[in-house]
Amino acid sequence: MGRMKRTTINLDLDLLDEAAEALGTSRMTDTVHAAMGEAVRRRKLEALTEMKLPDLTLELLEEMRRPRNFDHLPD
């Protein structure tokens, strides 16, 4: 985990409860951290969709996602 800061903030408790349910968290701090992490993840995904990658095809992505077997490599 990164740097930490203790602070006081005003939270909408109904929204916090909804977020906790959606994120599968139970503690307030965990819910806030998970929500911030989700916001950052979404921003990074949006940035990826805006990148120009002409050589990246659906077939290449499927190949990259395929499980690999490294048993054949020497020790």
C-alpha positions in Angstrom: 0.0 0.0 0.0 1.2 3.5 -0.7 1.5 6.5 1.5 -1.2 6.9 4.2 -2.8 9.9 5.7 -5.4 10.0 8.5 -8.1 12.6 7.8 -11.7 13.4 8.5 -14.2 13.5 5.6 -17.9 13.7 5.3 -19.4 10.7 3.5 -22.8 9.9 2.2 -23.5 6.8 4.3 -26.1 5.4 1.9 -23.7 5.7 -1.0 -21.0 4.2 1.1 -23.3 1.2 1.9 -24.1 0.8 -1.8 -20.4 1.0 -2.7 -19.5 -1.6 0.0 -22.1 -4.0 -1.4 -20.9 -3.4 -5.0 -17.3 -3.8 -4.1 -17.7 -6.7 -1.6 -16.1 -4.7 1.3 -17.2 -4.4 4.9 -14.9 -1.8 6.5 -15.3 1.9 5.6 -11.6 2.3 4.9 -11.6 -0.7 2.6 -14.6 0.6 0.7 -13.1 4.0 0.1 -9.8 2.4 -1.0 -11.5 0.0 -3.3 -13.6 2.8 -4.8 -10.5 4.9 -5.4 -8.7 1.9 -6.9 -11.7 1.3 -9.2 -11.7 4.9 -10.4 -7.9 4.7 -11.2 -8.4 1.3 -13.0 -11.2 2.8 -15.1 -9.1 5.8 -16.1 -6.2 3.5 -17.1 -8.6 1.4 -19.2 -10.0 4.5 -20.9 -6.4 5.6 -21.7 -5.7 2.1 -23.3 -8.8 2.4 -25.5 -7.5 5.7 -26.9 -4.1 4.3 -27.8 -3.4 3.7 -31.5 -2.2 0.1 -31.7 -2.6 -0.9 -35.4 -0.7 -4.2 -35.1 -2.9 -5.3 -32.1 -5.7 -7.6 -33.4 -8.3 -9.6 -31.7 -6.5 -12.8 -32.8 -3.2 -11.5 -31.3 -5.0 -10.7 -28.0 -6.5 -14.1 -27.8 -3.1 -15.7 -28.5 -1.5 -13.5 -25.7 -4.2 -14.6 -23.2 -3.8 -18.3 -24.0 -2.2 -20.3 -21.1 1.4 -21.2 -21.7 3.3 -24.3 -20.8 6.9 -23.7 -19.8 7.7 -27.3 -18.9 9.9 -27.6 -22.0 12.4 -25.0 -20.8 15.8 -26.2 -19.4 16.5 -25.7 -15.7 
